[in-house]
């Protein structure tokens, strides 16, 4: 399937019990565009993100990410696609037993073979970008809520994701 979008949902329906969260949803999100998903609580924003990331499968329809039908991918292929996405969890979801530096470094350690120096430099650059280079050795419990959110943002973008 070729399209102008990096994310494409085609005739997607998803239900919680008998309640339709989405019914015949068609949506295209173009590469290079900023897109906001907004709406009141309970309208399906998180469900949509879970469909796009392959955490949920639609009951009907297809979800394409980078022109690949998520339903046709095995776990390894899906995980590879996910490395091209940065996710910032609402709660931050920092690892409480890892320092700020190690939280940001985590995706790099898991998904790249960067040298120790390259990894160190990239993490410090991301922490600098969010104004937190000076707290690299802090633990999440030592951070304010806003600081923790910025660390989570640095972790979400350290892999330089396309989405």
PASEBA-1860 file (N, C-alpha, C; in nm, 3 decimals):
! residues 163
1> XXXXXXXX> 0.084/-0.118/0.000/0.000/0.000/0.000/0.088/0.124/0.000 ~ 0.074/0.209/-0.096/0.149/0.333/-0.098/0.053/0.447/-0.069 ~ 0.096/0.539/0.012/0.011/0.651/0.048/0.099/0.772/0.079 ~ 0.033/0.883/0.103/0.104/1.004/0.142/0.125/1.011/0.293 ~ 0.068/0.916/0.365/0.075/0.920/0.510/0.178/0.825/0.566 ~ 0.228/0.860/0.681/0.319/0.773/0.753/0.236/0.678/0.840 ~ 0.113/0.725/0.875/0.016/0.645/0.949/-0.114/0.648/0.871 ~ -0.171/0.531/0.847/-0.298/0.522/0.775/-0.388/0.421/0.843
9> XXXXXXXX> -0.508/0.464/0.877/-0.610/0.375/0.929/-0.720/0.367/0.825 ~ -0.756/0.245/0.788/-0.855/0.224/0.683/-0.972/0.143/0.737 ~ -1.089/0.207/0.745/-1.213/0.141/0.788/-1.196/0.069/0.922 ~ -1.128/0.134/1.015/-1.099/0.073/1.144/-1.218/0.082/1.238 ~ -1.254/-0.033/1.294/-1.355/-0.039/1.399/-1.293/-0.108/1.519 ~ -1.322/-0.053/1.636/-1.272/-0.112/1.760/-1.379/-0.097/1.865 ~ -1.400/-0.204/1.940/-1.507/-0.208/2.040/-1.452/-0.246/2.176 ~ -1.514/-0.192/2.279/-1.495/-0.237/2.418/-1.629/-0.298/2.456
17> XXXXXXXX> -1.633/-0.430/2.457/-1.762/-0.497/2.476/-1.850/-0.465/2.357 ~ -1.970/-0.415/2.382/-2.060/-0.380/2.272/-2.050/-0.232/2.234 ~ -1.967/-0.157/2.306/-1.952/-0.012/2.282/-1.847/0.014/2.174 ~ -1.888/0.080/2.068/-1.795/0.116/1.960/-1.710/0.235/2.005 ~ -1.579/0.214/2.007/-1.486/0.325/2.031/-1.461/0.396/1.898 ~ -1.438/0.316/1.795/-1.426/0.365/1.657/-1.507/0.275/1.567 ~ -1.570/0.336/1.469/-1.646/0.259/1.371/-1.617/0.316/1.233 ~ -1.555/0.232/1.149/-1.520/0.271/1.012/-1.437/0.399/1.006
25> XXXXXXXX> -1.339/0.408/1.096/-1.251/0.524/1.102/-1.149/0.519/0.989 ~ -1.139/0.628/0.917/-1.035/0.647/0.816/-0.954/0.768/0.858 ~ -0.824/0.752/0.861/-0.738/0.861/0.908/-0.601/0.847/0.843 ~ -0.549/0.957/0.797/-0.413/0.961/0.743/-0.336/1.070/0.815 ~ -0.220/1.035/0.864/-0.131/1.133/0.927/-0.007/1.141/0.840 ~ 0.016/1.257/0.785/0.124/1.277/0.689/0.259/1.288/0.757 ~ 0.361/1.243/0.688/0.498/1.259/0.736/0.532/1.406/0.741 ~ 0.607/1.446/0.843/0.654/1.582/0.854/0.552/1.681/0.906
33> XXXXXXXX> 0.435/1.635/0.944/0.331/1.723/0.995/0.315/1.704/1.145 ~ 0.277/1.807/1.213/0.244/1.797/1.354/0.095/1.771/1.362 ~ 0.059/1.666/1.431/-0.081/1.628/1.443/-0.116/1.613/1.590 ~ -0.225/1.674/1.631/-0.273/1.662/1.769/-0.395/1.572/1.771 ~ -0.402/1.488/1.872/-0.520/1.405/1.896/-0.583/1.462/2.022 ~ -0.700/1.521/2.005/-0.764/1.590/2.117/-0.907/1.542/2.133 ~ -0.957/1.555/2.254/-1.096/1.523/2.282/-1.116/1.498/2.429 ~ -1.243/1.495/2.470/-1.272/1.471/2.611/-1.229/1.332/2.656
41> XXXXXXXX> -1.221/1.313/2.786/-1.187/1.184/2.843/-1.284/1.076/2.793 ~ -1.228/0.960/2.759/-1.311/0.847/2.719/-1.352/0.844/2.574 ~ -1.292/0.929/2.491/-1.331/0.932/2.350/-1.241/0.852/2.258 ~ -1.138/0.787/2.315/-1.058/0.696/2.235/-0.920/0.744/2.195 ~ -0.870/0.850/2.256/-0.737/0.902/2.218/-0.628/0.798/2.246 ~ -0.627/0.743/2.365/-0.526/0.643/2.400/-0.547/0.516/2.318 ~ -0.670/0.478/2.296/-0.699/0.360/2.214/-0.644/0.379/2.073 ~ -0.661/0.498/2.018/-0.607/0.526/1.884/-0.455/0.510/1.883
49> XXXXXXXX> -0.388/0.564/1.984/-0.242/0.551/1.990/-0.200/0.405/2.005 ~ -0.276/0.328/2.080/-0.245/0.185/2.095/-0.268/0.108/1.965 ~ -0.365/0.148/1.888/-0.386/0.086/1.756/-0.270/0.121/1.663 ~ -0.229/0.246/1.664/-0.120/0.292/1.577/0.012/0.223/1.613 ~ 0.034/0.196/1.741/0.159/0.133/1.783/0.152/-0.019/1.781 ~ 0.037/-0.074/1.745/0.023/-0.219/1.737/0.001/-0.287/1.871 ~ -0.026/-0.210/1.975/-0.055/-0.270/2.106/-0.195/-0.331/2.107 ~ -0.282/-0.275/2.023/-0.417/-0.329/2.005/-0.438/-0.357/1.857
57> XXXXXXXX> -0.522/-0.454/1.827/-0.561/-0.485/1.689/-0.706/-0.441/1.670 ~ -0.737/-0.381/1.556/-0.876/-0.343/1.532/-0.964/-0.467/1.512 ~ -1.089/-0.455/1.546/-1.183/-0.564/1.520/-1.213/-0.573/1.371 ~ -1.202/-0.460/1.304/-1.224/-0.454/1.159/-1.132/-0.346/1.103 ~ -1.089/-0.363/0.980/-1.007/-0.262/0.915/-0.858/-0.289/0.929 ~ -0.780/-0.194/0.880/-0.636/-0.210/0.876/-0.566/-0.085/0.928 ~ -0.454/-0.109/0.994/-0.369/0.000/1.042/-0.234/-0.017/0.973 ~ -0.193/0.087/0.902/-0.064/0.087/0.832/0.028/0.188/0.899
65> XXXXXXXX> 0.149/0.145/0.926/0.253/0.231/0.981/0.374/0.215/0.890 ~ 0.422/0.327/0.837/0.533/0.322/0.740/0.499/0.224/0.627 ~ 0.375/0.230/0.578/0.326/0.147/0.467/0.324/-0.003/0.497 ~ 0.329/-0.040/0.623/0.323/-0.181/0.659/0.197/-0.208/0.740 ~ 0.123/-0.310/0.700/0.001/-0.350/0.770/0.043/-0.416/0.901 ~ 0.010/-0.353/1.013/0.055/-0.402/1.144/0.006/-0.543/1.173 ~ -0.112/-0.579/1.124/-0.168/-0.712/1.151/-0.086/-0.822/1.084 ~ -0.008/-0.790/0.984/0.069/-0.890/0.910/0.213/-0.905/0.961
73> XXXXXXXX> 0.248/-0.827/1.062/0.385/-0.829/1.112/0.400/-0.926/1.228 ~ 0.516/-0.991/1.233/0.544/-1.072/1.351/0.597/-0.980/1.461 ~ 0.618/-1.034/1.579/0.659/-0.955/1.696/0.791/-0.881/1.668 ~ 0.887/-0.949/1.607/1.017/-0.887/1.580/1.002/-0.770/1.482 ~ 0.923/-0.788/1.378/0.902/-0.680/1.280/0.831/-0.561/1.345 ~ 0.731/-0.591/1.427/0.657/-0.485/1.496/0.749/-0.409/1.591 ~ 0.831/-0.480/1.666/0.924/-0.414/1.757/1.024/-0.327/1.681 ~ 1.066/-0.372/1.564/1.157/-0.290/1.482/1.088/-0.160/1.440
81> XXXXXXXX> 0.963/-0.169/1.397/0.890/-0.048/1.359/0.876/0.047/1.478 ~ 0.855/-0.010/1.594/0.838/0.073/1.713/0.964/0.152/1.748 ~ 1.081/0.106/1.704/1.204/0.182/1.730/1.204/0.313/1.651 ~ 1.116/0.322/1.553/1.105/0.442/1.472/1.004/0.541/1.531 ~ 0.949/0.506/1.648/0.849/0.590/1.716/0.902/0.631/1.853 ~ 0.877/0.753/1.891/0.906/0.798/2.026/0.775/0.813/2.100 ~ 0.767/0.758/2.219/0.644/0.765/2.297/0.672/0.835/2.429 ~ 0.592/0.935/2.457/0.601/1.007/2.583/0.476/0.972/2.662
89> XXXXXXXX> 0.493/0.894/2.766/0.379/0.851/2.846/0.329/0.966/2.932 ~ 0.198/0.971/2.951/0.137/1.079/3.028/0.197/1.088/3.168 ~ 0.226/0.973/3.227/0.281/0.971/3.362/0.434/0.984/3.365 ~ 0.497/0.987/3.248/0.643/0.991/3.239/0.703/0.853/3.234 ~ 0.656/0.763/3.322/0.697/0.622/3.323/0.848/0.603/3.330 ~ 0.914/0.683/3.414/1.057/0.666/3.433/1.082/0.540/3.516 ~ 1.195/0.478/3.492/1.237/0.363/3.573/1.290/0.416/3.705 ~ 1.224/0.382/3.814/1.258/0.441/3.944/1.394/0.399/3.996
97> XXXXXXXX> 1.445/0.285/3.952/1.574/0.236/4.001/1.691/0.277/3.912 ~ 1.665/0.357/3.810/1.771/0.403/3.721/1.786/0.554/3.735 ~ 1.908/0.601/3.724/1.934/0.746/3.729/1.872/0.814/3.606 ~ 1.868/0.945/3.610/1.821/1.023/3.495/1.900/0.983/3.370 ~ 2.033/0.980/3.382/2.117/0.944/3.268/2.078/0.806/3.214 ~ 2.066/0.708/3.302/2.035/0.570/3.258/1.894/0.559/3.202 ~ 1.799/0.637/3.250/1.665/0.638/3.192/1.669/0.684/3.047 ~ 1.744/0.790/3.020/1.753/0.842/2.883/1.835/0.747/2.796
105> XXXXXXXX> 1.936/0.685/2.855/2.022/0.594/2.780/1.954/0.461/2.747 ~ 1.851/0.427/2.822/1.790/0.294/2.810/1.755/0.254/2.666 ~ 1.681/0.336/2.589/1.649/0.293/2.452/1.772/0.275/2.364 ~ 1.874/0.358/2.386/1.997/0.346/2.309/2.068/0.214/2.340 ~ 2.071/0.177/2.466/2.135/0.051/2.506/2.059/-0.069/2.449 ~ 1.925/-0.058/2.445/1.842/-0.168/2.399/1.843/-0.185/2.247 ~ 1.854/-0.074/2.174/1.829/-0.080/2.030/1.944/-0.036/1.940 ~ 2.058/0.000/1.999/2.170/0.042/1.916/2.298/-0.025/1.966
113> XXXXXXXX> 2.401/-0.010/1.889/2.534/-0.058/1.928/2.630/0.060/1.937 ~ 2.581/0.172/1.987/2.666/0.290/1.999/2.782/0.263/2.093 ~ 2.894/0.326/2.063/3.008/0.318/2.155/2.969/0.389/2.284 ~ 3.042/0.361/2.390/3.016/0.424/2.519/3.024/0.577/2.507 ~ 3.123/0.626/2.433/3.138/0.771/2.417/3.022/0.831/2.339 ~ 2.982/0.766/2.229/2.872/0.818/2.148/2.742/0.817/2.228 ~ 2.718/0.711/2.303/2.598/0.701/2.386/2.599/0.813/2.491 ~ 2.712/0.830/2.560/2.726/0.932/2.662/2.697/1.070/2.604
121> XXXXXXXX> 2.755/1.100/2.489/2.736/1.231/2.426/2.592/1.254/2.385 ~ 2.529/1.151/2.329/2.390/1.166/2.284/2.297/1.189/2.403 ~ 2.317/1.116/2.511/2.233/1.133/2.630/2.251/1.275/2.687 ~ 2.376/1.318/2.700/2.400/1.452/2.754/2.341/1.560/2.663 ~ 2.348/1.540/2.533/2.290/1.635/2.438/2.138/1.645/2.458 ~ 2.072/1.530/2.476/1.928/1.531/2.497/1.892/1.596/2.631 ~ 1.969/1.566/2.734/1.943/1.629/2.863/1.965/1.780/2.856 ~ 2.065/1.821/2.781/2.090/1.964/2.760/1.971/2.028/2.688
129> XXXXXXXX> 1.917/1.958/2.589/1.804/2.010/2.511/1.680/2.035/2.597 ~ 1.664/1.958/2.704/1.548/1.978/2.792/1.588/2.053/2.920 ~ 1.710/2.106/2.923/1.755/2.189/3.034/1.786/2.113/3.162 ~ 1.828/1.986/3.148/1.850/1.905/3.267/1.985/1.834/3.271 ~ 2.082/1.883/3.200/2.212/1.817/3.201/2.270/1.807/3.342 ~ 2.241/1.905/3.425/2.296/1.909/3.559/2.237/1.807/3.657 ~ 2.133/1.736/3.617/2.071/1.638/3.709/2.089/1.495/3.658 ~ 2.188/1.474/3.573/2.206/1.343/3.511/2.223/1.230/3.611
137> XXXXXXXX> 2.278/1.260/3.728/2.301/1.156/3.828/2.188/1.145/3.930 ~ 2.085/1.230/3.918/1.972/1.223/4.010/1.890/1.097/3.983 ~ 1.818/1.055/4.083/1.719/0.947/4.070/1.583/1.012/4.047 ~ 1.491/0.944/3.980/1.359/1.004/3.954/1.290/1.058/4.079 ~ 1.308/0.996/4.194/1.244/1.043/4.317/1.297/1.180/4.361 ~ 1.410/1.221/4.307/1.470/1.351/4.342/1.424/1.463/4.250 ~ 1.341/1.430/4.151/1.298/1.528/4.051/1.160/1.584/4.083 ~ 1.138/1.708/4.043/1.002/1.763/4.049/0.921/1.698/3.937
145> XXXXXXXX> 0.792/1.716/3.940/0.707/1.659/3.835/0.744/1.709/3.696 ~ 0.771/1.840/3.686/0.808/1.897/3.557/0.942/1.846/3.507 ~ 1.035/1.828/3.598/1.166/1.775/3.560/1.152/1.631/3.511 ~ 1.071/1.552/3.581/1.051/1.413/3.540/0.990/1.406/3.401 ~ 0.898/1.496/3.372/0.837/1.499/3.238/0.941/1.532/3.131 ~ 1.032/1.623/3.163/1.136/1.659/3.066/1.235/1.545/3.045 ~ 1.266/1.470/3.150/1.351/1.352/3.136/1.281/1.250/3.046 ~ 1.152/1.231/3.068/1.075/1.138/2.986/1.073/1.183/2.839
153> XXXXXXXX> 1.064/1.314/2.817/1.071/1.366/2.680/1.207/1.338/2.618 ~ 1.313/1.360/2.694/1.449/1.331/2.643/1.461/1.183/2.606 ~ 1.407/1.094/2.689/1.411/0.952/2.658/1.330/0.920/2.533 ~ 1.216/0.986/2.515/1.130/0.961/2.400/1.195/1.001/2.268 ~ 1.283/1.101/2.270/1.341/1.150/2.145/1.488/1.116/2.125 ~ 1.548/1.046/2.222/1.692/1.017/2.213/1.726/0.929/2.094 ~ 1.632/0.848/2.048/1.656/0.762/1.931/1.630/0.837/1.798 ~ 1.596/0.966/1.808/1.565/1.047/1.691/1.457/0.981/1.606
161> XXX> 1.340/0.954/1.668/1.234/0.881/1.599/1.170/0.963/1.487 ~ 1.114/0.891/1.390/1.044/0.956/1.280/0.905/1.002/1.323 ~ 0.851/0.934/1.421/0.719/0.970/1.478/0.738/0.994/1.625
END
